[in-house]
């Protein structure tokens, strides 16, 4: 069976977990924290990042969330998440990269560093200025999701796609860390509520990171 090396607040691991679950691929979780991982983990991924999908019996290791998802898009026909015409597939990949890169860099990464890594690894308080800036930037991303939801059934088009999984994974981590203010973003909030109710998403809502606690409404399906 596949083993997914991840930690609870890794947004890219969440993206892969959603993708594997939607496609019905069996896997087991292995807790791997890059900041304290040993040589075995680095041997699987010299970049030292999660997620890593490992099949010990076959001696296979897949690294990088996009590469992992593309692998299963090519090898598993169930619930395609990069589908449609060439133009439609390009739009899915564009939006997936937008959330993996821009949303992560603007919002998720600074929240993770200030509210998780500083507490767990460095034993330091967060920088409130950086937190305010991340939350400010999140509104711009939510504005864009509002627009997408107003004009499409799903973020990239008429069907759920990898773009939705990537966006939901990033937002879920930012929401866990108290970095999402839904005020004025009813379209984005409604889209996210749909995701929170999916069977693939519910296990994510139950997980907790030690010493880092989410807001009370984080796991509520109607919030």
C-alpha positions as MATLAB code, in Angstrom:
seq = 'XXXXXXXXXXXXXXXXXXXXXXXXXXXXXXXXXXXXXXXXXXXXXXXXXXXXXXXXXXXXXXXXXXXXXXXXXXXXXXXXXXXXXXXXXXXXXXXXXXXXXXXXXXXXXXXXXXXXXXXXXXXXXXXXXXXXXXXXXXXXXXXXXXXXXXXXXXXXXXXXXXXXXXXXXXXXXXXXXXXXXXXXXXXXXXXXXXXXXXXXXXXXXXXXXXXXXXXXXXXXXXX';
ca = [
       0.000    0.000    0.000;
       1.054    3.557   -0.622;
       2.399    5.461    2.368;
       1.881    9.222    2.383;
       4.549   11.060    4.362;
       2.928   14.262    5.646;
       2.072   16.348    8.673;
      -1.416   17.644    9.518;
      -0.935   21.263    8.424;
       0.956   20.659    5.179;
      -1.366   22.157    2.510;
       0.302   20.228   -0.305;
      -0.188   16.949    1.546;
      -3.834   17.901    2.006;
      -4.135   18.503   -1.723;
      -2.760   15.003   -2.414;
      -4.991   13.435    0.246;
      -8.069   15.010   -1.306;
      -7.002   13.853   -4.760;
      -6.269   10.273   -3.689;
      -9.536   10.041   -1.764;
     -11.621   11.388   -4.639;
      -9.986    8.830   -6.939;
     -10.419    5.970   -4.471;
      -6.697    5.265   -4.036;
      -5.871    3.497   -0.755;
      -3.019    4.867    1.335;
      -1.839    5.114    4.908;
      -0.490    8.182    6.645;
       3.064    8.464    7.948;
       3.809   11.469   10.136;
       6.893   13.226    8.762;
       7.858   16.704    9.879;
      10.562   18.108    7.565;
      12.136   20.220   10.328;
      12.865   17.094   12.381;
      12.920   14.328    9.749;
      15.726   11.789    9.712;
      17.906   10.387    6.982;
      15.235    7.922    5.813;
      12.915   10.749    4.842;
      15.669   12.724    3.108;
      16.586    9.603    1.155;
      13.011    9.500   -0.185;
      13.009   13.191   -1.097;
      16.339   15.042   -1.225;
      14.366   18.308   -1.319;
      13.278   17.542    2.255;
       9.636   18.501    1.709;
       6.276   16.837    2.178;
       4.320   15.217    0.666;
       6.146   12.058   -0.345;
       4.155    9.075   -1.554;
       6.106    5.874   -0.992;
       5.444    2.272   -1.945;
       8.025    0.228    0.008;
       7.140   -3.050   -1.713;
       7.868   -1.645   -5.167;
      10.610    0.712   -4.049;
       8.778    3.719   -5.534;
       8.750    7.248   -4.169;
       6.784   10.122   -5.695;
       7.560   13.675   -4.560;
       5.893   17.066   -5.089;
       2.130   17.393   -4.852;
       1.599   18.304   -8.495;
       3.778   15.458   -9.746;
       1.901   13.015   -7.499;
      -1.493   14.221   -8.698;
      -0.430   14.147  -12.343;
       0.824   10.590  -11.876;
      -2.592    9.413  -10.722;
      -4.355   11.409  -13.411;
      -2.325    9.378  -15.927;
      -2.728    5.999  -14.219;
      -6.211    6.101  -12.662;
      -9.308    6.853  -14.744;
     -11.686    7.366  -11.810;
     -12.872   10.915  -11.059;
     -10.531   12.802  -13.426;
      -9.434   16.113  -11.956;
      -7.574   17.491  -15.003;
     -10.164   17.032  -17.721;
     -11.869   18.634  -20.693;
     -10.329   20.209  -23.759;
      -6.696   21.302  -23.947;
      -7.797   24.857  -23.119;
      -9.824   23.654  -20.145;
      -6.934   21.562  -18.854;
      -4.626   24.554  -19.202;
      -7.046   26.625  -17.095;
      -7.114   23.940  -14.392;
      -3.315   23.885  -14.284;
      -3.152   27.703  -14.230;
      -5.445   27.974  -11.239;
      -3.802   25.067   -9.449;
      -0.446   26.844   -9.770;
      -2.036   30.118   -8.612;
      -3.171   28.567   -5.344;
      -0.083   26.375   -4.880;
       2.265   29.294   -5.442;
       0.577   32.670   -4.906;
      -1.932   31.819   -2.173;
       0.697   29.712   -0.395;
       3.343   32.418   -0.616;
       1.039   35.272    0.368;
      -1.103   33.610    3.022;
      -0.455   30.002    4.023;
       3.328   30.094    4.315;
       3.566   33.179    6.580;
       0.731   31.848    8.758;
       2.456   28.468    9.069;
       5.756   30.086    9.954;
       4.353   32.546   12.485;
       1.672   30.435   14.154;
       3.062   26.901   13.851;
       6.782   26.743   13.186;
       7.745   29.577   15.520;
       5.771   27.953   18.328;
       6.872   24.355   17.781;
      10.427   24.726   16.490;
      11.758   28.116   17.597;
       9.663   28.671   20.762;
       9.062   32.271   19.684;
       5.934   34.431   19.579;
       4.404   35.306   16.199;
       5.018   38.627   14.495;
       1.648   40.394   14.458;
       2.677   42.621   11.550;
       3.311   39.611    9.314;
       0.034   38.016   10.394;
      -1.922   41.174    9.562;
      -0.318   41.376    6.133;
      -1.119   37.726    5.366;
      -4.754   38.207    6.368;
      -4.918   41.391    4.288;
      -3.592   39.551    1.236;
      -6.054   36.708    1.795;
      -8.929   39.072    0.967;
      -7.567   39.605   -2.531;
      -7.462   35.860   -3.133;
     -10.959   35.401   -1.723;
     -12.191   38.224   -3.975;
     -10.919   36.252   -6.963;
     -12.607   33.070   -5.729;
     -15.828   35.091   -5.329;
     -15.541   36.105   -8.981;
     -14.810   32.554  -10.145;
     -17.780   31.169   -8.211;
     -20.032   33.887   -9.645;
     -19.064   32.936  -13.203;
     -18.514   29.171  -13.060;
     -20.005   26.101  -11.432;
     -16.561   25.257  -10.017;
     -13.364   27.295   -9.917;
     -11.991   26.180  -13.285;
     -15.220   25.380  -15.114;
     -18.277   23.182  -15.108;
     -16.757   20.316  -13.100;
     -14.770   19.967   -9.893;
     -11.074   19.846  -10.680;
      -7.613   19.857   -9.172;
      -7.891   23.647   -8.945;
     -10.698   23.245   -6.401;
      -8.705   20.680   -4.428;
      -5.635   22.905   -4.333;
      -7.608   25.984   -3.271;
      -9.521   24.078   -0.580;
      -6.301   22.560    0.786;
      -4.606   25.963    1.116;
      -7.677   27.652    2.590;
      -8.208   24.847    5.099;
      -4.747   25.346    6.580;
      -5.115   29.136    6.634;
      -8.534   28.709    8.265;
      -7.077   26.340   10.892;
      -4.507   29.020   11.721;
      -7.147   31.730   12.077;
      -6.103   33.560    8.931;
      -9.405   33.606    7.027;
     -12.044   36.290    7.492;
     -15.105   35.292    5.450;
     -16.860   38.655    5.890;
     -17.794   39.957    2.446;
     -16.925   36.670    0.748;
     -20.203   34.777    0.738;
     -19.557   33.144   -2.641;
     -16.166   31.789   -1.569;
     -17.572   30.745    1.796;
     -20.438   28.844    0.153;
     -18.041   27.059   -2.204;
     -15.796   26.095    0.733;
     -18.749   24.817    2.762;
     -19.544   22.413   -0.074;
     -16.002   21.085    0.179;
     -16.111   20.724    3.947;
     -19.072   18.380    3.529;
     -17.355   16.022    1.080;
     -16.281   12.604    2.454;
     -12.745   13.209    1.150;
     -12.455   16.392    3.218;
     -13.917   15.369    6.555;
     -10.829   13.468    7.820;
      -8.784   16.659    7.412;
     -11.136   18.562    9.694;
     -10.611   16.040   12.502;
      -6.815   16.290   12.599;
      -4.982   18.547   14.999;
      -1.418   19.814   15.275;
      -0.028   19.531   18.788;
       0.072   22.877   20.626;
      -1.581   24.659   17.684;
      -5.346   24.837   18.040;
      -7.872   25.966   15.390;
     -10.756   28.408   15.934;
     -13.963   26.897   17.299;
     -15.776   27.095   13.963;
     -12.982   25.472   11.946;
     -14.553   21.988   11.738;
     -18.197   23.079   11.661;
     -19.796   22.183    8.337;
     -21.993   25.265    8.202;
     -19.169   27.752    8.885;
];
